[in-house]
Amino acid sequence: MDLRKLTQASVLAMQSAIGHLRETVFPTSCQLCDSIDLASGCVLCGPCRDDLALINHPCLRCGAPLHSSQVQTAKRPRCMQCRRGDWPAERVLCLANYEGAARQAVIKMKQPNSDTLGIFFGRLLAQWSATLIDWQAVDLVVPVPQYWVKRLKVRHNSAEILASQVASYHSKKLAIRGVKRIRLSSKQGMLTHNERAKNVSGAFAVCSGIDWNDKRVVIIDDIVTSGSTAAAMCRPIQKAGATSVIVLAVARGTRNQNRSTRATFNASDAERSSLPT
């Protein structure tokens, strides 16, 4: 064994780890466009923040972006999209449309070494949902899990990073091993609306060791599109005894994206300073 080469390899590995840690804690460029025009401590540049397409008028049930002309009432809280589907969750809350900076963020968060971005959006989700969810009544925060084979291969789950920030911000129990994926499924993004529901049907089961009875649960994911994954995860949780399940995600994808349903971040310094860095 060449101790000199081994030592050099160890030093290089340590330098790489330190560099990754420094970039995670003190990013030097925008996490989406690599611009170096960052305010101290920020992870996104101004233009990327401005490009986050907040959902201005969401469906009260499934969270899909609606036109302002579409009115919902207590007697009719569902939009055309979720009236056609099965939405077992009490409510779906999504921060932004799956377009522009939000789309870039979701794609990048799925990649390893993207913890900085996941932490930022986790904190943003936590702050944004503070007045939309009765967090005092919530018992468990549960990320959407990966199948164990993928977990071993990728060793990264963006939903877990998001959920850890949300749970920490609201001082709630994080149940990373609360639900498990019990079979491998195809990538949802490559399937049609109907195929997605079949793909994840029966794919989740609750784990032993957690009392779900009468619990209020918040499921965390990076994106909701057809809602099939969220619905498939809701069912075993509700069957185990949970009284309420809310889904919270960064982005909402729809089959017909429409920019007229969006509202962008105001670029003023005052509003930017309220966002997590």
N, C-alpha and C positions, 0 to 999 in steps of 0.2 A: 504494500500500500504506500503510495506517495503522499506523505504527510503534508508536503509543501502544496501540492495541488489540492488536497483536501481542505487545507487551511484557506487557500485562495478562493475556493468554491464557497466556503462558509462565509467568508468576508463579503463576497459578491451577493450572496443570498441575504445577508443581514442588511447590506446597503440597499438592496431592492425593497426589503420589508420596511426599512426606515423611510425610504422615499415614498412608498405607498401610504404609510401612516401619516407622513407630513402632508401629502396631497389630500388625504381624507379629512384631516383636522384643519389644515390651512390651505385650501385650494388656491392655486395661482392663476387659474384660467376658468372661464365659464364651462360648466360641466356638459353643456349641450353644443356650443359652437366654438369652443376653445378661445374665445376672445379674452384678451388680457385686461380688458376695460372693466375691472371689478372694483366695487367699493370694498373697503376693509371688512373681511369676514364673510362676504357674500359668496354664493356658489353659482348664481346665474347672473348674466349681464342684464342691463336694462332692456334691450330689445327682446331678449328671450323671455323675460318676465312679462313684458307687454304682450307677447304673442300667446300667452296662456289663455285659451278661450274659455273663460268661465261660463257655466250654464246659467243663463239669466232667468229662464222660466221653465223649470223642470216639471215633469209629471210628478204628482204627489205620491204615486205608488212605485213606479219603476225607475224614476229618475231620468227618463229620456228627455232631451231638449224639445220644448214645444214652442210654437209661435205664440206671441202675446195675445193673439185673437182667440186662442183655444182656452176656454174657461173650464175649470174644474170645480166641483162642489163636493160637499160632504156626502151627498147622495150618489154622486157619480165621480169618484176620485181617480178613475183610471183613464188613460189615454187609449187611442185606437190600438197602439202596439201591445200594451199589456192586457187589454181586454181579449186579445187573440191568443195570449199565452197563459202559462201557469206561473204565477208569482207567489210562492208560499211565504216570502219575506214580508214582514210588516211594512217595510219601506226600503228603497234603494236610494242612497245618496252618493252622487258623483260630483267631484269638484269641477271638471272641465270636459269639453268636447274632445274626442279623440282626433285631434288635428293639430297642426303646427307644433309648438313647443311641447304640448302635452303628449302628442304622439311620439315625438323624439324621446321624451323622458321615459315613457312606458317601455319603449324598445330598449333603451340603454339600461334601465333599471333591471332588466332581465339578465344582463350580462354580469359575469363576475367582476370584481373590483369596481363596482358602482355604488358602494355603500354611502358615499357622500351625497349622491343624488337621492337615494332612498331615505336617508335621514332627513334631508330637507323636505321632501314631500310628505314624509310621515308627520313631521312637526306641523307642516301646513295643513294637512288633513285634520290633525288634532285641534288646531286653533279654529279652522273654518267650521268644523262640526260642533264646536262648543255650545252654540245656541240652537242647533238643529236637533240635537239628541239630548235627552235627559240623562246625562252621564252619572248622576247620583244614583239612578236606579239600575244602571248597567252592572252586571256581575262578572262577565267574561268577555275578553277580546280574543278572537280566534282567527289566525291567518289561514288562507286557503293553502292546504298542504300539497306537496309533490309526492309522486309515487316513489317508493324507496330506491328503485333503480336509478331514476333521474337524480334523486338526492345524492346518491353516492357519486354519480358522474359529474354533476355540476357543482355540488356543494354550495349552492347559493339559491336563496328564495326571496325575491323582492317583497312578497307579501309579508314575510316574517319581519323584515327590516321595517316596513311601514307599520305593522302591528305593534312592534316593540316601542316605537316612538309614540304612537297613539295611546297605548296602555300606560306608558310612563308619564305622559303629560297629564292624563286624567286619573292617575294613581289607581289603575284597575288591574285585575289579575290577567296575566297573559298566558293563554293556554296553547302554547305552540304544539303540544302533543295531544290536544283535545280531540281533534278529528284526524283520521288517516285516510289516505287514498288507497283503496284495496285492490285496484287493478290498473293496468297501464291503458291509457287512452291516447287517441291521436291528437295532434295539435288542433285546437278549436278554430284557429284562424284560417285553416285550409278547408273548412267544411261549410256546408249550407246551413241555414237556420234550423231546418228539421233534423239534419244530420248531427248537429251539435247536441241536441237534447238526447238523442240515442247514444251518442258517444260517451256521455258522462252519467247516463242513467245507472244508478246503483254503484257508482264509483267511490262513494265515501261511506265511512262508518265512524261512529264515535268510539273513542278509546276508553278503556276501563280506568277507574281511579278518579273520575270526575262526576260529581253529582249534578246532573243537568236539570233535575226537577225544579220547576218554578223559577228557572234562571232566565235572565234577560241577557241576550248575547248580541255582540256586534262582530260580524264577519268582515275581515279586511282583505281586499285584493287590489291589484294595480289597475285592472280594467274590467268593465262589465259591457258586454255587447248584446248577445242574444239573451243573456241572463241564465243560460242553461247550467253553467257551473255553479253559480250562486244558488239556484233552485235545488240542484242535486245535493248540495252541501246542507242546505236548510232542512231538508226532509228528515235525515237521521237525527239531527239536533232536536227538532220538534218532536219526533217520535220518542226520543229519550226523556222528554218532559219539559223542555224549555217553553216558556210562555210567550216569549217575544224574540224575534230574530231580525236585526237590521243589517243591511249590507252597506259598507262604506268603501268607496274606491276613488282612485285618482281620476280616472277617465271613463267617459261613457261613449261607447261606439254604437252607431246605429247604421242600418242599411242605407239610409238616405241622409247623409250629413248635410246640414244647411247652415251656412254662416250667419243667416239672419237671426238664428236662435242664440247667438253667442254674445257675451259681453267681455271685453278685454280688461286686464288690469289697468287701472289708472297709473300713468307713469310718474305721478308726482312723488317727490322725495318723501313727503309725509306718509303716503300710503305704503310706499316701498319699505319704509322703516318698520312698519308693523308686521312685515312678513318675516318668517324665521330665516336665519342665515346659516 
